[in-house]
Amino acid sequence: MSAIKDIIDTVKDISKDAVARNNIRSELKDELKLNLDFLREVKTGNTLKKGRMEQIISNLEIAELDAFLKCSFPKIIICNKTVTESIIKDINAQKLLRSNNDNPVNFEELCRRIRRMIRFIKKDYGAQKEPKRTLFYIKNYIRVALKML
């Protein structure tokens, strides 16, 4: 039996196993909620000291998002929803809505955007003109992701 066949069989088993699927979903929820807790202070109208903002950024986690996005199973088994107006009705995340008949943003793409923003702000915080704005987007996108889960 080839290694590729073994991997394919394993992925099929995981996709059928509700316990594994729920464990992955729970880990993602935990990480997203933890990040949301770190971002609690990021609000419009509030000012954050540079040191506090740096601390918030260093606390943001993406280990579970990395593992989820790098794993070779179909992501749709974790969450098959797409971003809709009803999901973001009370969240300022209109950039996630697509127009011109583009495919709507799905959960996997949303997670990729969150991970990319967190990685970018961690790696190049000093170059950000408005790091608070980026943190605000991260916070809102995480809120959307949690609603989708």
C-alpha positions, -999 to +999 in steps of 0.1 A: +000+000+000+014+034-009+018+063+014-006+084-006-033+057-003-027+057+035-031+094+037-062+094+016-077+066+038-068+085+069-084+117+057-116+098+048-117+083+082-113+116+099-139+132+077-164+105+088-154+107+124-177+132+142-155+131+173-124+142+154-144+168+135-159+182+168-124+182+184-110+203+156-140+227+157-136+230+195-098+237+193-105+264+167-132+279+188-110+280+218-082+297+200-105+322+184-122+330+217-088+334+234-077+359+207-110+377+211-103+380+249-069+395+241-086+420+217-113+430+242-097+464+247-096+472+210-126+494+205-135+524+184-129+556+204-106+540+229-069+548+228-043+522+236-008+529+247+019+516+223+032+492+250-002+477+256-009+473+219+024+455+215+015+432+244-019+424+228-002+416+195+024+393+211-004+374+228-024+366+197-023+329+188-024+312+154-011+277+162-045+260+158-053+281+127-020+270+112-026+234+120-062+236+106-051+253+074-021+231+067-039+198+074-047+179+043-084+171+049-114+189+033-120+220+054-157+220+045-163+192+069-155+215+098-177+244+086-195+246+053-210+281+058-201+312+039-202+348+050-236+364+045-252+396+055-271+379+083-239+366+098-222+401+099-253+421+106-239+435+139-202+433+130-183+458+109-169+433+084-185+443+051-152+436+033-160+399+037-191+402+016-184+398-021-201+414-050-200+409-088-210+373-085-177+363-069-178+332-047-187+341-011-160+340+015-160+306+032-147+296+066-113+284+053-107+316+034-118+336+065-093+317+087-066+323+061-073+361+062-072+361+101-040+342+101-024+364+075-033+396+094-020+383+127+012+371+111+017+404+093+011+425+124+034+403+145+062+405+120+060+441+109+043+460+137+066+490+135+057+496+098+019+498+105+006+533+103-025+523+122-020+490+140-051+495+160-072+495+128-056+461+119-064+448+153-100+460+149-103+441+116-088+410+133-112+412+161-142+416+138-131+388+115-127+365+146-162+374+157-175+364+122-155+331+123-170+322+157-205+329+144-199+306+115-187+278+138 
